Structure formats: structure tokens, C-alpha cells
Amino acid sequence: MLDVRSEHIKVETAVLVLNWQGEKLIKDCLDALKNQSYDNFLTVVADNASTDASIEIIKSDYPDVLLYDFKENYGFARGNNEAIELLFKAYPELKYVVLLNNDTKVEKQWLNELVSTAESDPKIGSVASQLLCWDGEHEPTVIDSAGDMFFKHGVAGKRGYGKPRDTYTDDTGVFGACAGAALYRVEALKETGLFDPDFFAYNEDVDLAFRLRLRGWGCRFAHKAAVWHRVGFSTTKYSDRALYWAKRNSLWVVWKDFPAPLLWRYGVGIFLYAFLSDLLWTFRGRLKPIWQGRRDAFRAKDRLDAQRKEIQANCAVSVDELTRLMILKTPWMESILRNLKDPRAK
């Protein structure tokens, strides 16, 4: 790991950890980064105005970490954007930005696997890690995400969720990468743009994955790039805010990113899935966040229309190619029930 105090260092890879109230998490995360087999990288922590002891811990115990101390909570999307923009200015030779949640612990070969996968093909815009469900104590054996899938009914899903760790042993192409542990090629980010800051949290990485795909950038899954993830540590399960963001942002992804032929082709299915999912959540007494999320999605119509116009004008792939990347035979009820178990599911 590069020492931020060193002068005139050339940085091609930066690992960016977005932190908020992470005093119970940050040591596991940063200690694992210090133990990487790949050592030619800069570790950066961007803090979203934490009020706990996070900042003090980083300053005292990790002096070789570059710290961006934001004075307000920008959320996941804008927080990462602000830090990435600062990195672009400070390190013009930067080739890869690797995002990592603070509630993770990476295995020793993690970063080496991500970088070597990206180096294998210049058209790889992002690389997905293998995230494993971790309880904070025992070595994980079950997959949280092996890359993102995207379904024809307009929502994304975690590939391999709940399956044994050794289910996937090929570094295959996937629709997109979960930004909780993902490598992004700087060239691709500069061409496509960063996260949409209005998302705040949830599905912002799905939106970015879709836009990268529309621009012709590929995504590869690196199965040996293993990350232990304390799933849902930072957002309470079943919380209204998680449900609100999920319902609002999932509509934004479809509105912005689906080419018109796909909207015509799958529009009925998208509507029916959203309706059934919302109806089941309403029966569970969660009408308020559902209604607010959908309402605020439509309130952003003018902004979304302008974004959609620009995104679709720069589309570099055919509708047929994009269709091949989607999961077309979708078990609707299974997907809805999975969403009911956890509203944060993509």
C-alpha cells in the first residue's frame, strides 16, 4: 500500500472507502487492505460527516491513509462522486478506482485479482468482486453477490445470493458490479459519468452499470476477489428509508436507461411487477414509504427526461445485444418474495 506522505508518488490504483459512523467497522476494513498481496495502490477514506470516533481512529492508527473529511453526509452516491473527483484532480495518471464498503474485510489476493482481471481486456469498464455474507465473527461460506443481474421486468438482482461460496469458479461476464466492492476503469467513468447523486443510496450502482453497458463497456466477475461483507450493517433491515429509496430509485433506472424498444417490449411486465410488489408491501403495512418513493420518482420527471435524452443519444450497443445481457425468464413471485424479505435487494 502506498504511503500518502510520500512525495511525487505515481498512483494508478486507488481504493476508496466511504465511511459513515464506522468506528466499529473501519479497523477490520483498513487492516485487511494493509495486508494485500498487491501493494501498488493508495488507500483513501472519504468520511460522510461521522459523529463517532471514526476520524480519530483513522488519523491516529492509519497515517498512510488519505482522508477526505466531508462536513455533511452526502450519501453513498454523491459521497463517492466527491471523493472520486478529488482523486481525478490529485492523481491525473489514475487508471482504476476501486470502491469498498466500510463494513467489509477483503481477502489477501482481492485487489490483485480485480486489477489483473481489468488488465486482461481494455474494454472491461468494471470488475465485480465475490461478496460473501459475514456475521463479523466466522469465516463466510455463503454468497451475498457474485455480480449483478438485470431482469426484463426492470429490477436488478444479486447473482448467486444465498448459494455456497464455491458455486462460481469462472471469471465470467456479468451485467454489472455491486459498488460495495468493485473496480472501475477511470477511462470508462470519465466517458460515462459517475453515480447519479440524486439517488443518494440504493440502485445508484445499477444505474451506473446500465450506463456503462449502454456505452459498450463490459463487466467481469472475478471469483477469487473475495470480500467478507457484514450485510446490511449500515441500514436497519426493513427500514422505511431503505424501502423508499429502493422503490423510487428502481423506477429511475428504468426511466433513464431503458432504450425505447425495450420499454415497449417489456413495459407491461415492468408495470405488473412493480404493482404486485407494491401491493404486497402495502398489505404488510408499509404504504407510506411505498407511496412516497413512487411519488418522488415521478416528481423528478423533467430531470429524468433530460438525462434520458443524453444517455440514449450516446448509446453504443444494439437493443439485441442489451437484451442478451438481461435475464429474460424471470421467476416473478420468487423475485417479489425475495424483495419482501429484504427491501434493500436490488
ZAVEX-56685 format. One record per residue (C-alpha): x negated, y, z; residue in one letter; residue number from 1. Coordinates in Angstrom, 1 decimal. Example, Ala and Ser with C-alpha at 12.3 -4.5 7.8 and 13.67 -1.06 7.14 Angstrom:
<nodes>
-12.3,-4.5,7.8,A,1
-13.7,-1.1,7.1,S,2
</nodes>
This chain:
<nodes>
0.0,0.0,0.0,M,1
-1.4,3.4,-1.0,L,2
-2.1,5.9,1.7,D,3
-0.2,9.1,1.2,V,4
-3.0,11.0,2.9,R,5
-5.5,10.1,0.2,S,6
-6.2,12.8,-2.3,E,7
-5.7,12.6,-6.0,H,8
-4.1,9.1,-5.9,I,9
-2.5,7.8,-9.1,K,10
0.9,6.4,-8.3,V,11
2.6,4.2,-10.9,E,12
5.0,2.4,-8.5,T,13
6.9,3.9,-5.6,A,14
9.1,2.0,-3.1,V,15
11.8,4.3,-1.9,L,16
13.7,3.5,1.3,V,17
16.7,5.6,2.0,L,18
17.3,5.9,5.8,N,19
20.1,7.0,8.0,W,20
20.3,6.1,11.7,Q,21
17.8,3.3,11.1,G,22
15.9,3.2,14.4,E,23
16.9,-0.4,14.9,K,24
16.0,-1.4,11.4,L,25
13.2,0.6,10.0,I,26
10.3,-1.2,11.6,K,27
11.3,-4.6,10.1,D,28
11.6,-2.9,6.7,C,29
8.3,-0.9,6.7,L,30
6.2,-3.7,8.4,D,31
7.2,-6.1,5.6,A,32
6.2,-3.5,3.0,L,33
2.7,-3.3,4.6,K,34
2.3,-7.0,4.1,N,35
3.0,-7.1,0.4,Q,36
0.7,-9.1,-1.9,S,37
1.0,-6.3,-4.4,Y,38
-0.7,-3.3,-2.8,D,39
-0.9,-0.6,-5.5,N,40
2.2,1.3,-4.5,F,41
3.4,4.2,-2.5,L,42
6.0,3.8,0.3,T,43
8.5,6.6,0.6,V,44
11.2,7.1,3.2,V,45
14.0,9.6,2.5,A,46
15.9,10.4,5.6,D,47
19.6,11.5,5.4,N,48
19.6,13.7,8.5,A,49
19.4,10.9,11.0,S,50
20.0,12.0,14.6,T,51
18.4,8.9,16.2,D,52
14.7,8.2,16.7,A,53
14.1,7.2,13.0,S,54
12.0,10.2,12.1,I,55
9.8,9.9,15.3,E,56
9.2,6.2,14.7,I,57
8.1,6.8,11.1,I,58
5.8,9.7,11.9,K,59
4.1,8.0,14.8,S,60
3.8,4.4,13.6,D,61
3.6,4.8,9.8,Y,62
1.4,7.8,8.9,P,63
0.7,6.4,5.5,D,64
4.4,6.6,4.5,V,65
5.5,9.7,2.6,L,66
8.5,11.1,4.4,L,67
11.2,13.3,2.9,Y,68
13.3,14.7,5.8,D,69
16.6,15.9,4.4,F,70
18.6,18.3,6.5,K,71
22.0,16.8,5.6,E,72
23.5,13.4,4.8,N,73
23.6,13.2,1.0,Y,74
24.9,9.7,1.0,G,75
23.3,6.9,-1.0,F,76
23.7,8.3,-4.5,A,77
22.5,11.9,-4.0,R,78
20.0,10.9,-1.3,G,79
18.2,8.6,-3.7,N,80
18.5,11.2,-6.5,N,81
17.0,14.0,-4.4,E,82
14.0,11.8,-3.5,A,83
13.5,10.4,-7.0,I,84
13.4,13.9,-8.4,E,85
10.8,14.9,-5.9,L,86
8.7,11.9,-6.8,L,87
9.0,12.7,-10.5,F,88
7.5,16.1,-9.8,K,89
4.8,15.0,-7.5,A,90
3.7,11.9,-9.5,Y,91
4.1,12.5,-13.2,P,92
2.4,9.2,-14.0,E,93
5.1,7.3,-12.1,L,94
6.2,4.2,-14.0,K,95
8.5,2.4,-11.6,Y,96
10.8,3.5,-8.8,V,97
11.9,0.6,-6.5,V,98
14.8,1.2,-4.2,L,99
15.1,-0.7,-1.0,L,100
17.8,-0.5,1.8,N,101
16.5,0.1,5.3,N,102
18.4,-2.9,6.6,D,103
16.1,-5.3,4.7,T,104
13.0,-7.4,5.2,K,105
11.1,-8.3,2.0,V,106
9.0,-11.4,1.5,E,107
5.3,-11.1,0.7,K,108
5.5,-11.6,-3.1,Q,109
8.6,-9.4,-3.6,W,110
7.1,-6.3,-5.2,L,111
4.6,-8.3,-7.3,N,112
7.5,-10.3,-8.8,E,113
9.5,-7.2,-9.6,L,114
6.6,-5.4,-11.3,V,115
5.4,-8.4,-13.2,S,116
8.9,-9.1,-14.5,T,117
9.2,-5.4,-15.6,A,118
5.8,-5.6,-17.3,E,119
6.8,-8.6,-19.3,S,120
9.2,-6.6,-21.6,D,121
9.2,-2.8,-22.2,P,122
12.9,-2.8,-22.8,K,123
13.7,-4.0,-19.3,I,124
15.2,-1.0,-17.6,G,125
15.8,-2.6,-14.2,S,126
15.0,-5.7,-12.3,V,127
17.3,-7.3,-9.7,A,128
15.9,-8.9,-6.5,S,129
17.3,-12.0,-4.9,Q,130
19.1,-10.6,-1.8,L,131
19.7,-13.2,1.0,L,132
22.3,-12.9,3.8,C,133
20.3,-12.3,7.0,W,134
21.6,-12.3,10.6,D,135
18.5,-10.4,11.8,G,136
17.0,-13.5,13.5,E,137
16.9,-16.6,11.5,H,138
15.4,-17.2,8.1,E,139
18.2,-16.8,5.5,P,140
19.4,-19.7,3.3,T,141
22.4,-18.2,1.5,V,142
22.6,-15.7,-1.3,I,143
24.0,-12.2,-0.9,D,144
23.3,-11.2,-4.5,S,145
21.4,-12.6,-7.4,A,146
22.1,-9.6,-9.7,G,147
25.4,-8.0,-10.5,D,148
28.0,-9.5,-12.8,M,149
30.7,-7.4,-14.5,F,150
34.2,-8.8,-15.2,F,151
36.6,-7.9,-18.0,K,152
39.2,-6.7,-15.5,H,153
37.0,-3.7,-14.7,G,154
35.1,-4.6,-11.5,V,155
31.6,-5.9,-10.7,A,156
30.7,-8.8,-8.5,G,157
27.7,-10.3,-6.7,K,158
26.3,-13.1,-8.7,R,159
25.8,-16.2,-6.5,G,160
27.3,-14.8,-3.4,Y,161
27.5,-17.5,-0.7,G,162
25.6,-20.1,-2.6,K,163
22.4,-21.8,-1.4,P,164
19.1,-19.8,-1.9,R,165
17.7,-22.2,-4.5,D,166
20.7,-22.0,-6.8,T,167
19.0,-19.8,-9.3,Y,168
15.4,-20.6,-10.3,T,169
15.2,-18.9,-13.7,D,170
14.4,-15.2,-14.2,D,171
17.4,-14.7,-16.5,T,172
19.2,-11.6,-17.8,G,173
22.0,-10.2,-15.6,V,174
24.4,-7.3,-16.2,F,175
22.8,-5.1,-13.6,G,176
20.9,-4.8,-10.3,A,177
22.1,-4.2,-6.8,C,178
20.4,-0.9,-5.8,A,179
19.8,-2.2,-2.3,G,180
16.6,-3.8,-3.7,A,181
16.0,-3.0,-7.3,A,182
13.2,-1.8,-9.6,L,183
14.0,0.9,-12.2,Y,184
11.8,1.9,-15.1,R,185
11.2,5.6,-14.9,V,186
11.5,6.0,-18.7,E,187
14.9,4.4,-18.5,A,188
16.1,6.6,-15.7,L,189
14.9,9.8,-17.4,K,190
16.8,8.8,-20.6,E,191
20.0,7.6,-18.9,T,192
20.1,9.8,-15.8,G,193
20.1,9.0,-12.1,L,194
23.0,8.0,-9.9,F,195
26.3,10.0,-10.1,D,196
26.1,11.9,-6.9,P,197
29.9,12.3,-6.6,D,198
30.1,8.5,-5.9,F,199
28.4,9.2,-2.5,F,200
28.3,5.4,-1.9,A,201
29.5,2.1,-3.4,Y,202
29.5,1.3,-7.1,N,203
27.0,4.0,-7.9,E,204
24.6,1.3,-8.9,D,205
27.3,-0.4,-11.1,V,206
27.8,2.9,-12.9,D,207
24.1,3.3,-13.4,L,208
23.8,-0.3,-14.6,A,209
26.6,0.2,-17.1,F,210
25.0,3.4,-18.5,R,211
21.6,1.7,-18.8,L,212
23.3,-1.1,-20.7,R,213
25.0,1.3,-23.0,L,214
21.7,2.9,-23.8,R,215
20.2,-0.5,-24.7,G,216
18.1,-1.2,-21.6,W,217
18.0,-4.7,-20.3,G,218
18.2,-6.1,-16.7,C,219
16.3,-9.2,-15.5,R,220
16.8,-11.2,-12.3,F,221
13.5,-12.1,-10.5,A,222
14.4,-15.1,-8.4,H,223
11.1,-15.1,-6.4,K,224
11.6,-11.4,-5.4,A,225
13.3,-12.3,-2.2,A,226
14.8,-9.8,0.2,V,227
16.4,-10.6,3.6,W,228
19.4,-8.3,3.9,H,229
21.5,-7.6,7.0,R,230
24.7,-7.4,5.0,V,231
27.0,-4.5,6.0,G,232
24.9,-3.2,8.9,F,233
25.3,0.4,7.9,S,234
29.1,0.3,7.2,T,235
31.6,-1.3,9.5,T,236
33.4,-4.2,7.9,K,237
36.9,-3.3,6.8,Y,238
36.4,0.4,7.4,S,239
38.7,2.8,5.8,D,240
35.8,4.8,4.3,R,241
34.4,1.7,2.6,A,242
37.8,0.8,1.1,L,243
38.4,4.4,0.0,Y,244
35.0,4.6,-1.8,W,245
35.5,1.2,-3.4,A,246
38.9,2.0,-4.8,K,247
38.0,5.5,-6.0,R,248
34.6,4.6,-7.5,N,249
35.7,1.4,-9.3,S,250
38.1,3.5,-11.3,L,251
35.4,6.0,-12.1,W,252
33.2,3.3,-13.5,V,253
35.9,2.1,-15.9,V,254
36.9,5.7,-16.9,W,255
33.3,6.8,-17.6,K,256
31.7,3.8,-19.0,D,257
34.1,1.5,-20.9,F,258
34.0,2.2,-24.7,P,259
37.4,2.8,-26.1,A,260
37.7,-0.5,-27.9,P,261
37.2,-2.3,-24.6,L,262
39.8,-0.2,-22.8,L,263
42.3,-1.1,-25.5,W,264
41.3,-4.8,-25.3,R,265
41.2,-5.2,-21.5,Y,266
43.3,-2.2,-20.3,G,267
46.3,-4.3,-19.3,V,268
44.1,-6.7,-17.3,G,269
42.3,-3.8,-15.6,I,270
45.6,-2.3,-14.5,F,271
47.2,-5.5,-13.3,L,272
44.1,-6.4,-11.3,Y,273
44.0,-3.0,-9.6,A,274
47.7,-3.1,-8.9,F,275
47.6,-6.6,-7.4,L,276
44.6,-5.8,-5.3,S,277
46.1,-2.5,-4.0,D,278
49.4,-4.3,-3.3,L,279
47.7,-6.9,-1.1,L,280
45.7,-4.3,0.8,W,281
48.9,-2.4,1.3,T,282
50.6,-5.4,2.9,F,283
47.6,-5.5,5.2,R,284
48.5,-2.0,6.4,G,285
45.8,-0.2,4.5,R,286
47.9,2.0,2.3,L,287
46.2,5.3,3.3,K,288
42.6,4.7,2.1,P,289
44.0,2.9,-1.0,I,290
46.3,5.9,-1.9,W,291
43.6,8.5,-1.1,Q,292
41.0,6.6,-3.2,G,293
43.2,6.2,-6.2,R,294
44.5,9.8,-5.9,R,295
41.0,11.3,-5.7,D,296
39.9,9.2,-8.7,A,297
42.5,10.9,-10.9,F,298
41.8,14.3,-9.4,R,299
38.3,14.1,-11.0,A,300
39.8,13.7,-14.5,K,301
38.2,16.8,-16.1,D,302
34.7,16.0,-14.8,R,303
35.0,12.3,-15.8,L,304
36.3,13.2,-19.3,D,305
33.2,15.4,-19.8,A,306
30.9,12.7,-18.5,Q,307
32.6,10.0,-20.6,R,308
32.2,12.1,-23.8,K,309
28.5,12.4,-23.3,E,310
27.9,8.8,-22.2,I,311
29.9,7.3,-25.1,Q,312
28.2,9.7,-27.6,A,313
24.8,8.2,-26.7,N,314
25.9,4.5,-26.7,C,315
23.3,2.4,-28.5,A,316
24.9,-1.0,-28.3,V,317
27.8,-2.6,-30.1,S,318
31.1,-3.4,-28.4,V,319
30.5,-7.1,-29.2,D,320
27.1,-7.0,-27.5,E,321
28.5,-5.4,-24.4,L,322
31.4,-7.9,-24.4,T,323
28.9,-10.7,-24.3,R,324
27.4,-9.3,-21.1,L,325
30.7,-9.4,-19.3,M,326
32.3,-12.4,-17.6,I,327
35.5,-12.9,-19.7,L,328
37.1,-15.9,-18.0,K,329
37.8,-14.4,-14.6,T,330
39.4,-16.2,-11.6,P,331
41.6,-13.2,-10.7,W,332
43.1,-14.4,-7.4,M,333
39.7,-15.7,-6.2,E,334
38.2,-12.3,-7.0,S,335
41.0,-10.4,-5.2,I,336
40.8,-12.6,-2.2,L,337
37.0,-12.1,-2.0,R,338
37.7,-8.3,-2.1,N,339
40.2,-8.6,0.7,L,340
37.6,-10.4,2.8,K,341
35.2,-7.5,2.3,D,342
36.2,-4.2,0.7,P,343
32.5,-3.4,0.0,R,344
32.4,-6.2,-2.5,A,345
31.7,-4.9,-6.0,K,346
</nodes>
